[in-house]
């Protein structure tokens, strides 16, 4: 394999692995803060136990997210030095702010929250976990700001073959950021909601403190229902922006080779990219025009017309992304998103009928759904990143021109093998720790200990002791 292919594989693999932890951190941090807020407002010790229980799992996820994220920074200098040289003046600001403002804020207040259970006032301690949740999502915003610039470059000029910053406000208000940010963050909320729902269902299925875990399941259901509906609406806004800013990506998402007016939505197709055609298509008339422009008659341009236009602007070459990957990645993401909405609504109906605690069939389904958001998140990331190929910075820098010229294939193979071994070890650690701390559930307290706990909540020794 050529150096470019190896570098792309390595960055894709390590990013997907890191992105397993990021959305869960975004959603789980907010849910832990909500649970502690319920305890603060009601005094019900069940919410305190839930806060500590899911707080342990959040700490594990946060730690692994930090460790796997560090590798991303290294790769800019390892395999993508030309890309780093080109974007360094732009990326330096958001990445530095993310580290100094968001990550340090998050880490500092997480430490205060972990060790402050019997040292800080309840209100101050609650503020700490909310600041952790806010900082986690702020951290994501700054990273998304950098990524949005790669999708839609703004506020720059080219000097000496490098992009130099001219308008930071334009980057802050980048149209791509304004649609990509809410969709990505709220998708993280769905991930956290289904994680808490699945763990709660697992505990109820095993008969562990069913009354207590029913409370966390209810919180997760409401949280997931709202977040999954918002993910769909923000995704629609992002798709409409894509039609304007990256029409080739939208055409690839739909397997649309020829311009249509009105345009039909593809439900199924076998992509033949070599011959630039799709076979055995099943399409819904007019629906792509609705998706793209909110009306039944608008034109949506096809890849063949867009390819000809790109050749006129940028010269000869293929500007069509890997269509089959983008096409099916989009359908996996959207299809799973619809399932998440259906699951949340089903759970809310069971709650309304007072059957949430006893519906074992629903518990089993909810447990299986723990893993599906990671597939949906990965599919969405693949659509976003591979859909803009062959550009690493859309319209400015080809991916082939961003790879490090002095790095050999052997070097990339060695580093990829090393990362694989390390990440494999971390995966084993993650699975072991999550099972280790989630499986016991919440232990039952004897009557004497329960009375003492209710008399004085402050006597808990730390965040890991009930």
N, C-alpha and C positions, 0 to 999 in steps of 0.2 A: 504494500500500500504506500501511496505517496505521503509526504510529510503533511500536506494539507488535509488529507482524509484522516490521518491519524490524529492530528491536532483537533479536528472537529469532533471525532469520536471521543477523545479524552475529555474535552470541555463539555460535550453533551452528557456523557456518563456521570461525571462528577457534579454537574449542575443538577441533573435529575435527582441524584442521591441527596444532595443538599436540600432540594426543593421538597423532599418528603417531610422535612422537619419544619420548614418555614411556615407554611399555611397552618399547621397544627399549633405552632407557637402563637400565631396571631389570634386564632379563635379560642384556644384553651386559656390564654392569659385573661381574656375578657370574661370568660365563663367562671373562672376561679374568683375573679373580682366580684362578679355578680353574686356568687354563692356567699362570699364573705359579707357583702352588703345586706343580703337577706338575714344573716346572723346578727349583724350590727343593728338592723332595724327591728327584728322580731325577738331577739334573745333566744331563739330556738337553737339548742345545741346541736341538733341534727345538721343544720347548715354549717356549723363550725367543723363538724367531723367531715362533711363533704368537702369543705374548703381545704382541709389538711390532706385528705385522701387524694383529690385531684391535683392539689398543689405539688405533691411529690412527683406525680407523673409529668406535670409541667416542667419541673426543674430538670428531669431527665431529658425531656425533649429539647429544652432550651440549651442545655450543655452540649448535646450532640449537634445541634444546629450551629452553634458557635464553632465547634471543632471542624465540621465539614465545610463551613463557610470560609475558613481561613485559606483553604486550598484554592478557592476561586481567585483570590488576590494574587497568589503566586503565578497562576497560569498566564496572567496578562504579561508578565515578564518572561515567562519560560517559552511558550509557544506562539505568542501573539505580540511580539515586540513592535512590529510595524503598525499594528492596530493601536497599541498603546501610545506610540509616538504620534499617531494621527489624532487620537481623541484625548490625549492626556490633559491638555489645557481646559477642556470641557469637563471631563470626568473628575478631575482633581477636587473640585469644589463639593459636589454632592457626596462623593465617597468620604471625603474628610469630615463633612458635617455629620454624615451618618455615623461615623465612628465616634466623633467627639461629643455630639449632642445626644444622639439617640441610643447608641449601644452603651456608652458609659453611664448614661442616665438609667437605662434598663438594668444594667448589672449592679449599679450602686443600690438602687431601691429594692432589687430582688434580694440582695444580701441583708438589707435592713428588715425586709419582710420575713426572711427565713429565721433570723435570730432575734426578732423583736416581739415574739408572741407574748412573753411575760415581762418585757422591758419597755414597750411603748404603749401609750394610751390607745384604746381601741380605735378611736377616730383617726389617729396618726398612722396606726398600723394599717388600717383600711386604705388610707390615702397612698401608702407605699405600694400596695398591689395594683391600685388603679394607675399609678404612675408607671409601673412596670408594663401594664397593658398598653397604655398610651405610647410609651417609648418603643415598644415592640412594633406597633403599627407605624410610628413615625420613621423607624428604621427602614421599614419596607417602602415607605413613600420616597425616601431619598434614593434608594436603589432603583425603584421604578422610574424616577426622574431621569437617571442615567440611561436606562433601557429605552425610555420613550424618545430620548434624543436620537438613539440609534434608529428608531423607527421613523421618526419625523424630525430631521435636524432643523433647529431654529437658533437664532441669536448668535450667529458665528460669521466669520469670513475665513477664507483660505489664504494662508501666508506661508510661503516656503514649503508647500506640500503638507501643511498641518492645519487642522481646524482650530482657530483661536476664538475665544469668547468675546462677544461684543455686547450682549444684552442678556444678563442673568435673569431678569424678570421674564423675558420671553421663554426661557427654559422652565421657570417656575409655572408659567401659565400655558405651557405647551398643550395644544389641543389633544395630543395623544395621551399625555399624562392625565388629563382631566377625565378621560373615559377609561383608561387602563387601570388607574389607581383604584377607583371604587370596585371595579369588577374583580380585581385580584385580591384585594383585602377582604371583601365580603365572601369570596370563595373560600378564604381561610376561615372565616366564621362558620361556614357550612362544614368544613373539615373538623373544626373543634366541636361543633354541635353533634355531629354524627359519632365522633369519638366518645364523648361523654354519654350519649344515648346508648351506644353499643356496650360500653363498660357497665352502665347502669342495668341494661337488659341482662347482661351476663350474670351480674350479682343477683338480680331478681330470679333468674332461671335457676340459680344454685341455692336459692332460699337464704341468701345472706342479707340480713337487715333490709328486707323488702320495703318496709315503710320508709326507711331513710332514702334508699336508692330510687324509690318512686318519685321523691321530691326532685332529685337531680335529673331524672328522666323527663319530668314535666318542664323543668327549666330548659333542658336541651331541645325538647320538641318545639317550644315556642321560638327559641333562638334559631333553630334550624329552619323552621317554616318561614320566618321573616327573611332570614338570610338567603335561603334558596330562591325565594321569589325575587328578591332584590338582585341576586346574581343573574337571573334571567333577563331582567329589565336593563341592567347595566351592560350585560353582554350584547343586547340588541343595540344599545347606543354605540358600543365599541365596533360592532359590525358595520354600522352606518358610517362611522368615521373611517373605517378601513376602505370602504368603497371610494371615498374621496382621496385619502392619503396614500393608499397602497392598493389600487384596483387590481393589480395582478394577483395579490394574495387572496382577495375576495373571489376572483374568478377561479383560482386553484381550489379554494374551499368548496366551490360548487361544481368543480369539474366542467366549467363552462368554457368551451373552446371558441365558439362563435358568438358574436354579439347578438343579444336578443332584446326585442322591444314589443310587447312586455316579456319579462324574463320568468322562467319557471324554476322552481326549487327542486333540486335533485334529492330523492330519497335513497336511491341505490344506483351505482354505476360501477362497471369494470373499466378502470383507466388504462388506456394504451397510450403512454406518453410518447413513445417512439413515432407513432403515426399521428399523434395529436388528435386523438378521438376517444370517445367513451362508448362502451358497448352495454347492451342490456339495461338501458337506463329506465328508471321509474321516476317520473317527474310530476310535480304539482303545478299546474298552470298558474301564472301570475304571482305566485308566492315569493319568488326571489325579488320581484319589484317591490313587494310590500316590505320584505326584510331590508332591502337596500334604501328605499326612498319613502316608505309609508304610503304608497299608492299602488294601484293595480296596473299602471301602464308605462312606468318609467323604463328607460333603457339601462341595461347592465352590460358592460363591455366584456368581450371574451378574450381569452389568452392570445389567440392568433393576431387580433388587431393590436393588442397591447404590446406583443412581441415586436411587431413591425414598427410601432411608435418608439419603443425603447431603442431599437437598432438605429433609427434616425437620430436620436439624441446622443446615445452613448457609443455607437459603433457596433460592429458585428459581434455576435456572441449570443448564447442562450440566456434569456432573462426569465425563463419559466422555472419555478421551483419544483421540487419533487412532488408532483400533483397527488399521487395516490396516498402518500403519507399525510399531506395536509388535508386532503378530502376526508379520509377516514378518521384522522385525529379530531377534526371538527365534529363529526357525527358521534364519536365516542363521548366527547365532552358534553355536547348538547343532550344526547340520549341519557347519560348518567344524571345530568342536571334535572331532567324531567322526573327520573326515578326518585331523586332526593325530595322533590316537592311532593310526590305521591306518598312516599314513606312518612314524611312529617305530617301531612294531612290525615293519613290513616291513624297515626299515633294520637293526634289530637282528638279524633272521633272516639277512639278507645278510651281516652281520658274522660271525655264528656259522658260516655256510657258507664264510667267507673269500672272498666275492664282492663286498664293498663297494667295493673299489678298481676293479673291472672292470665293474660293472653300469652301463653308460652310460644305459640306460633309466631307472634310478632317479635318476641324477644329473640328468637333464633334468627329471624330476618335482620333485625337491627344489629345483631352481632356481626353478621356477614357484611353489612353495609359499612362497618368500620374501615374496611380496606378500599372501598370504591372511590372515595374522594381523591386518594392519591393517584389513581388511574386517571380520573378526570383532570386533576391539576397538571399532571404530566402531559396529557394529550393537549391541553390548552397551551402549555408552554411550547410544545413542539410545533403547534400550528403558528404561534406567534413568531418563533425564531426561524423555523425552516420555511415559513411562508414568505419571508422577505428575501430568501436566497435568489440570486447569487451575491446579494449585498450583505456586508457586515454592518455598514452604515448606509442606510437606504439612499441610493442615488449618488453617493459620494465615494464610497470605498468598497471595492469588491472583496469578498471573503478571501479569495486567492491572494490578494495583495496585502492582507493583514497578518499573514503567518510569518513567524521569525525565519529569516533567510539562512541563518547559520545553524539552526537546529536540525539534526539528522533524524531519520526515521528510527534508527536504533535508540537514540536518546529518548524519543517519545515512547517507544515500546517499553523501555526500562521504567520510566516514570509512571506510565499507565499501569504496568504490572505492580509497581510499588503501591500506587493509590488503591488498586483493586484489593491487594492484601490488607492494607490498613482499613479500607472501608468495609471489607468483609468482616474483619475483627470488630469494628464499631457496630456493624449490623447485628452481630451476635450479642454484643454487649447491650445494645438497645433492646433487643427482644428479651434477653434475660432479665434486665432491670425492670422493664415494664410489666412482665409477667410476675416477677418477684414481688413488686410492690402493689400490684393491682389484684392478684389472685386471692390473698387473704381477706380482701374486702375490709369492712369496718368491724372490728371485734366487739362483741357484746360486753357491756360493763356490768359488774355485779351491783347490787342495789346500793351498797354502802358507798362505792366509788361514784356511782351515778349521782347520789344525793350531794356528795362533796363537790362534784363538778358543777352541778346546778347552783350550789351556794356561792361558788367563787370560780369563775371561768379563768381568772388570771393565774391560777395555780398550775396550769399546764406548763411543763418544763420547756418544751420547744415545739417546733412545727411537726416533729415526727413521732410524738408520743401522745397517745390518747388518754 
